[in-house]
Amino acid sequence: MTDSGLQEALDVFADCFDARITIFDLEGQRLISGGKRPACRYCRAVRRSAKLLAACDASDRFLFHKARKTGVMAAHVCHAGMLEAVHPIMIYGRPCAFIMVGQIRIKGRRPASPYRKLQRFLKEKTAYSPQQARSILRLFEILTHHIMANHLLRFRTNEKFELLYNYLRDHHGHPLTVGELARHVGVSRTGLAKMFSRHAGQSFKQLLHGMRMEAAERLLKENPETSIKEVATAVGYNDALYFSRLYRKLRGKTPSSFKQHCQAKPVRLPHREQHF
């Protein structure tokens, strides 16, 4: 189920940037697409070749796999020389769908040799500078986070768990106990544990830590000058050292390195697609 404004947002994004933007389920089935225009002639020509079509499908599968594995946006310049990106849509701390933007032409980028005979069709596509392409990807990230934060894409779930999740999301920066959450939704501690396992696939502490890490990253992105100690306190950890150790355990890097990344250019364009 989608929010009434989501279709309009996808349509406007697609029309503004001469791009295709689509939301897929975890099996790769299309749920909703943005923009009324068909695929460009260049992409249609590419997909008429069985060999090139297979390469494009493999390229898409790689992006979906990488986004699902990392939990963040994955982007590359495909075989055909076009910029594409996939971002997982996280619900209750795990990926439940994917949003993909693609067929963005970058000035100065040439496709691999099998595609060059079709380059005459590329002239019909709007070409963006590398800086403009980075801005498009950043806006794509912002749109995805807006979809997740405002639940514009909804999935059927247990009403009590949705109430519980919303309470946890609104109070994750405060001290919380299992007993408090159980009383809030009117279930036993055992029932609460089963609810987390069934609907989130993780424990209360795992989901709480995940929410806090996401909140910390939002703070660092919006205010990179904020100290790690201030961020730790803001998201619910009184011990900055504990927060840093936990962040590294969960994210595979330190909050300081994430902070340095935020202070640098927000999005880097890949030189060429990954080989797989």
Beta strands, then each sheet from edge to edge (+ up, - down):
strand 1: 20-25
strand 2: 30-34
strand 3: 74-77
strand 4: 82-91
strand 5: 94-106
strand 6: 127-128
sheet 1: 2+ 1- 5+ 4- 3+
sheet 2: 2+ 1- 5+ 6+
end
